[in-house]
Amino acid sequence: DTDPFVAGAAAEALARIGKSSVPTLVLALGDAREEVRVGAAVALGKLGPKAIAAVPALAKALSDRKAVVRWTAANSLGAAGAEASSALPALREALWDRDEDVRRGASLALERIDPAAWLRAPSWEATLATIERLVPILMREHHVPAVSIALVKDRKVAFSKAWGVGDAKTGAPATTATLFEAASMTKPAFAYVALKLVAEGKLDLDRPLAEVVDLPAVPGQAELSRITPRMVLSHTSGLPNWRPGGEERDGPLPVLFEPGSRFGYSGEAFFLLQRAVEKITGAPLEAYARDALFTPLGIERATFSWAPELDAALATGHDEEGRPKARARYRHANAAYTLVTTAPDYALFLRALLDPGAFGERALSPGGVEAMLQRAVRADARDPIERPGRARGGAVWWGLGWGINETPDGDIVYHSGANQTGFRCYSQLSPSRGTGIVVLTNGLGGGPLWTRLVAAIGDL
């Protein structure tokens, strides 16, 4: 019936009839009308294990052209429980569906059908095969010209590969040496630099920034004087993400809530801390980062500010349709978004957090890394990153520069990045497992690309 209330009552009535209604409902799953297919899947879900004979049809419905049918079918398979094990391959495919609800439904169904397998780690070979298969498909679907991925396994960089072209206009192929904008993944790298100053006794995480550097105040807002580096790195400063007119004009900077009281993501706060770091060191961010971060970790292809010699290796950003955008060429470093690097080099940064002792005394100490990755504030406004199985995200926290997801297998630390110049990226690491993932893309479609990829592979 076209009336949803009547359709819902019919589904309930068919469920009360029991498994004798299954053959008719299986026929209805193939109906040309969307509302009929949805109603049939709903009724089968209400039948639970009694709908076992419908499992093949429900598995087929996971590829229905309508997302609501796919989502309902996934939930109905989950309701069938262990008896629906023949649908496991189709449900695993649905983990990277275009629709978020379908992905979530498939994840929950897999957990209900085979809980033990759901919590087992996939093999390294299976994960690589999934990446190799999905990346080209997702690039085509989301019009992303290039993707570069690096993986950390057993606390070492174990895989790196690039697909596609760095510039759709010139057709220049992307390689693992191609430079991408890391966007907001700049923030964790800068946090590492700031914590090196803390380790040297030159920066106090709890000393107000106003005692170190002049701040652009708003009249009547004394709260600005209470912001500390710890608040900046944990996004509890109370500052907006960006002020009207942009940060480089140094205009008025309002405080939106009491500093230190709750989570509120802010790029402006990182820019203020950058000014304090530059004053303390007496050097531009790029120069100090070279000594504190890049050189000690062996990162050879990374910079916070553009230089002409970078252009040949720099990827071009692209819009949602894969058309080239103008290059930004950040001439002034910004601790919130201007880092340019390669996937393997960023993976070296992850390795330094997973195995700080491997880089000697010039790297941040294990104690400094531990402080960086500890939960500092609950970020209730943020949804967990989509991951399957033991890597499924629960509550979201923030540490010093990083987001943190609770998972059944321990915390997963992560950060994404999005620059309007046409770059989307993502990184994560599991301190307990010694694994890490870096995904860099040069298209605005890179956001759904990495989301769907991580939803399929989770953790290594």
C-alpha positions in Angstrom: 0.0 0.0 0.0 1.2 3.5 -0.7 0.1 4.5 2.9 3.2 3.7 5.1 0.9 3.1 8.1 -1.1 0.4 6.1 2.1 -1.1 4.7 3.6 -1.3 8.2 0.5 -3.0 9.6 0.6 -5.5 6.7 4.2 -6.3 7.4 3.3 -6.9 11.1 0.4 -9.2 10.1 2.5 -11.2 7.7 5.1 -11.7 10.4 2.4 -13.0 12.8 1.3 -15.5 10.1 4.9 -16.9 10.2 7.1 -18.7 7.8 4.3 -19.7 5.5 4.3 -16.1 4.3 7.9 -16.3 3.2 7.4 -17.5 -0.4 5.0 -14.6 -1.1 7.4 -12.1 0.5 10.3 -13.5 -1.6 8.3 -12.8 -4.7 7.6 -9.3 -3.4 11.3 -8.6 -3.1 11.5 -8.7 -6.9 8.5 -6.3 -7.4 9.1 -3.3 -9.6 7.7 -1.0 -7.0 10.2 0.3 -4.4 7.6 0.5 -1.6 6.6 -3.2 -2.1 10.3 -4.3 -2.0 10.8 -2.3 1.2 7.6 -3.7 2.8 8.7 -7.3 2.0 12.1 -6.8 3.5 10.5 -5.3 6.6 8.1 -8.2 7.0 11.0 -10.7 6.6 13.0 -8.9 9.2 10.1 -9.2 11.7 10.1 -13.0 11.0 13.7 -13.2 12.2 15.1 -16.8 11.9 11.8 -18.0 10.5 12.7 -16.2 7.3 15.7 -18.5 6.6 14.3 -19.5 3.2 14.4 -15.9 2.1 18.2 -15.4 2.8 19.3 -15.8 -0.8 16.7 -13.2 -2.0 17.6 -10.8 0.8 21.3 -11.2 -0.1 20.4 -10.3 -3.7 18.4 -7.3 -2.4 21.7 -5.9 -1.0 22.4 -4.8 -4.6 19.0 -3.2 -5.1 19.2 0.2 -6.8 17.4 1.8 -3.9 19.4 2.4 -0.7 16.3 2.0 1.6 15.8 -1.5 0.2 19.5 -2.4 0.7 19.4 -1.1 4.2 16.2 -3.0 5.1 17.5 -6.2 3.6 20.8 -5.9 5.6 18.8 -5.5 8.8 16.6 -8.4 8.0 19.6 -10.6 7.4 20.9 -9.6 10.8 17.6 -10.5 12.3 17.8 -14.0 10.8 21.0 -14.5 12.9 23.4 -17.4 12.4 21.1 -19.1 9.9 21.9 -16.3 7.4 25.6 -17.2 7.1 25.3 -17.8 3.4 24.8 -14.0 3.0 28.1 -13.1 4.6 30.0 -12.4 1.3 27.2 -10.1 0.1 27.2 -8.3 3.5 30.9 -7.8 3.4 30.5 -6.2 0.0 27.9 -3.9 1.5 30.4 -2.6 4.0 31.6 -0.1 1.3 28.1 0.8 0.0 27.6 4.4 -1.1 25.0 4.9 1.5 26.1 5.3 5.2 22.9 3.6 6.6 23.5 0.6 4.4 27.1 0.3 5.5 25.9 0.5 9.1 23.2 -2.1 8.6 25.7 -4.5 7.0 28.1 -4.0 9.9 25.5 -4.8 12.5 24.2 -7.8 10.5 27.7 -9.3 10.2 28.2 -8.9 13.9 24.9 -10.7 14.7 25.4 -13.6 12.2 29.0 -14.5 13.1 30.2 -12.6 16.2 33.4 -14.6 16.6 34.5 -14.0 13.0 33.5 -10.4 13.2 36.1 -9.8 15.9 38.9 -11.6 14.2 41.5 -9.5 12.4 41.6 -9.9 8.6 44.8 -11.2 7.1 47.3 -8.7 5.8 47.0 -10.3 2.3 43.2 -9.9 2.4 43.4 -6.3 3.4 45.9 -5.5 0.6 43.6 -7.3 -1.9 40.6 -5.3 -0.7 42.6 -2.0 -1.1 43.8 -3.0 -4.6 40.3 -3.9 -5.7 38.3 -1.0 -4.1 40.6 2.0 -4.7 40.2 2.1 -8.6 36.4 1.6 -8.2 36.0 4.4 -5.7 38.2 6.7 -7.7 35.9 6.3 -10.7 32.7 6.7 -8.6 33.9 9.8 -6.8 35.9 11.4 -9.7 39.2 11.4 -7.7 42.2 11.6 -10.1 44.8 10.3 -7.6 45.1 8.4 -4.4 48.2 7.6 -2.4 48.2 5.1 0.4 50.8 4.0 3.0 50.3 1.3 5.6 52.2 0.7 8.9 52.3 -2.9 10.1 54.2 -4.2 13.1 55.3 -0.5 13.8 57.0 -0.2 10.4 56.0 1.2 7.0 55.1 -1.9 5.2 53.2 -0.8 2.1 52.9 2.3 -0.2 51.3 2.8 -3.6 49.8 5.5 -5.7 47.0 5.3 -8.3 45.9 7.7 -11.0 47.2 11.1 -12.1 48.4 14.1 -10.1 46.8 16.5 -12.5 43.8 15.6 -14.7 44.7 18.3 -17.3 48.3 17.2 -17.8 47.9 13.5 -17.1 51.1 13.4 -15.1 51.0 10.1 -13.2 50.9 10.1 -9.4 53.6 8.2 -7.6 54.5 7.6 -4.0 56.7 10.7 -4.2 53.8 12.9 -5.3 53.1 15.7 -2.8 49.6 16.2 -1.5 48.1 18.8 0.8 47.6 17.1 4.1 45.0 19.7 5.1 44.0 19.4 8.8 46.3 16.4 9.2 48.8 19.3 9.6 47.5 19.7 13.1 48.9 16.4 14.6 52.2 17.1 13.0 52.3 20.6 14.6 51.2 19.1 17.9 54.3 16.9 17.8 56.5 20.0 17.2 54.8 21.8 20.2 55.3 18.8 22.4 59.0 18.7 21.5 59.2 22.2 23.0 57.4 21.0 26.1 60.0 18.3 26.5 62.8 20.8 26.2 61.2 22.9 29.0 60.5 25.8 26.7 56.8 25.6 26.4 54.4 25.1 29.4 51.1 23.4 28.3 49.2 25.1 31.1 50.7 28.6 30.9 48.3 31.1 29.1 49.3 32.0 25.6 48.6 35.6 26.4 51.7 35.6 28.6 53.8 34.5 25.6 52.4 36.3 22.6 50.0 39.2 21.9 46.6 38.0 21.0 43.9 39.7 18.8 41.2 40.3 21.4 37.5 41.3 21.3 36.6 44.1 23.7 35.0 42.7 26.9 36.3 39.2 26.4 38.8 38.5 29.1 38.4 34.8 28.4 41.0 35.0 25.7 43.7 35.5 28.3 42.9 32.2 29.9 43.6 30.0 26.8 46.6 27.6 27.2 48.5 25.3 24.8 46.8 22.3 26.3 43.4 23.8 25.5 44.6 24.5 21.9 45.8 21.0 21.3 42.7 19.3 22.8 40.3 21.8 21.0 38.9 23.2 24.2 40.0 26.8 23.7 36.6 28.2 23.0 37.7 29.8 19.8 35.9 29.4 16.5 37.3 27.2 13.7 38.0 30.4 11.7 37.1 34.0 12.3 35.4 36.2 9.7 37.9 37.7 7.3 40.5 35.0 7.8 43.3 34.5 10.3 46.0 36.2 8.3 44.4 39.6 8.6 44.7 39.3 12.4 41.3 40.8 13.0 39.1 40.4 16.1 39.0 36.9 17.5 35.9 36.0 19.6 35.8 33.4 22.3 32.6 31.3 21.8 32.6 29.5 25.2 34.5 29.3 28.4 38.1 28.0 27.6 38.7 24.5 28.9 35.0 23.7 29.5 34.2 21.5 26.5 35.3 20.4 23.0 35.1 22.8 20.1 37.2 22.2 17.0 39.4 25.3 16.2 42.0 26.0 13.5 42.4 29.5 14.8 43.7 28.2 18.1 46.4 26.2 16.3 47.4 29.4 14.4 47.7 31.3 17.7 49.9 28.5 19.2 52.0 28.6 16.1 52.8 32.3 16.8 53.8 31.4 20.4 56.0 28.6 19.1 57.7 30.9 16.6 58.3 33.5 19.3 59.8 30.9 21.7 62.1 29.4 19.1 62.9 32.6 17.3 62.4 30.8 14.0 59.6 30.3 11.4 57.5 27.1 11.9 59.1 25.5 8.9 62.6 25.9 10.2 61.9 24.6 13.7 59.8 21.7 12.3 62.7 20.7 10.1 64.9 20.3 13.2 62.3 18.9 15.5 60.2 16.7 13.2 61.3 16.1 9.7 65.0 15.5 10.0 64.9 13.3 13.2 62.2 11.0 11.6 63.8 10.8 8.2 60.9 12.7 6.6 62.4 14.0 3.3 59.3 15.2 1.5 57.3 17.5 3.7 56.9 21.2 4.2 54.6 23.7 5.9 55.1 26.4 3.3 55.3 26.4 -0.5 58.5 26.9 -2.5 58.8 27.1 -6.4 60.9 23.9 -6.5 57.9 21.9 -5.1 55.6 22.5 -8.1 56.9 19.7 -10.2 56.1 17.1 -7.6 52.9 18.7 -6.2 49.5 17.2 -7.1 46.7 19.5 -8.3 43.5 19.6 -6.4 40.2 18.8 -8.2 36.5 19.5 -7.7 33.6 17.0 -7.2 33.6 16.3 -11.0 37.4 15.8 -11.2 38.1 19.1 -12.8 41.4 20.8 -11.8 41.3 23.7 -9.3 43.8 26.5 -8.9 46.8 25.6 -6.8 47.0 27.3 -3.4 50.8 27.6 -3.0 50.8 28.5 0.7 53.6 31.0 1.0 52.9 31.4 4.8 52.9 28.4 7.0 49.8 27.7 9.0 49.9 25.0 11.7 46.2 24.1 11.0 46.3 23.2 7.3 49.3 24.0 5.1 51.4 20.8 5.4 52.3 19.3 2.1 53.8 15.8 2.1 53.6 12.2 0.7 51.8 9.2 2.1 55.0 7.3 2.9 56.5 10.3 4.7 53.3 10.9 6.8 53.4 7.1 7.6 56.9 7.7 9.0 55.3 10.2 11.4 52.8 7.6 12.5 55.6 5.1 13.0 57.3 7.6 15.3 54.2 7.5 17.5 54.0 3.8 17.4 57.7 3.1 18.0 59.3 6.3 19.3 62.5 4.5 20.4 63.3 3.6 16.8 64.3 7.2 16.0 66.7 7.9 18.8 66.9 10.7 21.3 65.9 13.4 18.9 62.4 12.0 18.5 59.6 12.7 21.0 60.1 10.4 24.0 57.7 7.6 24.7 56.3 9.6 27.6 55.7 12.6 25.3 53.9 10.3 22.8 51.8 8.8 25.6 50.7 12.3 26.7 49.8 13.1 23.1 47.6 10.1 22.7 45.8 10.1 26.0 42.1 11.0 26.1 41.8 14.7 27.2 38.2 15.6 26.5 35.1 13.8 25.3 34.0 15.0 21.8 30.3 14.2 21.9 29.6 16.4 18.9 31.7 14.1 16.7 30.6 10.8 15.3 33.0 7.8 15.4 34.8 6.9 12.2 33.1 4.0 10.4 35.0 0.8 10.7 34.0 -2.8 10.9 34.4 -5.5 13.5 36.8 -5.1 16.3 37.7 -1.6 15.0 34.2 -0.2 15.2 34.2 3.2 16.8 32.4 4.0 20.0 32.8 7.1 22.1 34.9 9.9 20.5 37.6 11.7 22.5 40.4 14.1 21.7 43.9 13.9 22.8 46.7 16.5 22.1 46.3 17.0 18.4 44.5 13.7 17.6 41.0 12.4 17.7 40.5 9.1 19.5 37.8 6.4 19.0 37.1 3.8 21.6 36.8 0.4 19.9 36.4 -3.2 21.1 40.1 -3.7 20.4 41.5 -0.6 22.1 41.7 3.0 21.1 42.3 4.0 17.5 43.8 7.4 17.0 42.9 9.3 13.9 42.6 12.6 12.0 41.1 13.6 8.7 41.8 16.6 6.5 39.8 18.7 4.0 41.1 21.7 2.1 38.7 23.5 -0.3 41.6 23.6 -2.8 40.6 20.1 -3.7 42.3 17.7 -1.2 40.8 15.2 1.2 42.8 12.8 3.4 42.8 10.5 6.4 45.1 8.8 8.8 44.8 6.5 11.8 47.0 4.4 14.1 46.4 1.7 16.7 48.9 2.0 19.5 48.1 -1.5 20.8 48.4 -3.2 17.5 51.2 -1.2 16.0 49.3 -0.4 12.8 48.6 2.7 10.8 46.8 3.9 7.6 47.4 7.0 5.5 45.1 8.0 2.6 45.9 11.1 0.6 43.6 12.2 -2.4 43.5 15.1 -4.7 39.8 15.4 -5.2 36.9 16.8 -3.2 35.4 13.3 -3.7 38.2 11.9 -1.6 36.1 12.3 1.6 33.5 9.7 0.7 36.3 7.6 -1.0 38.4 7.2 2.2 35.2 6.9 4.3 34.0 3.9 2.2 37.5 2.4 2.1 38.1 2.5 5.8 34.5 1.3 6.4 35.6 -1.9 4.5 39.1 -2.5 5.9 38.8 -1.0 9.4 42.2 -1.7 10.9 45.1 -3.8 9.7 
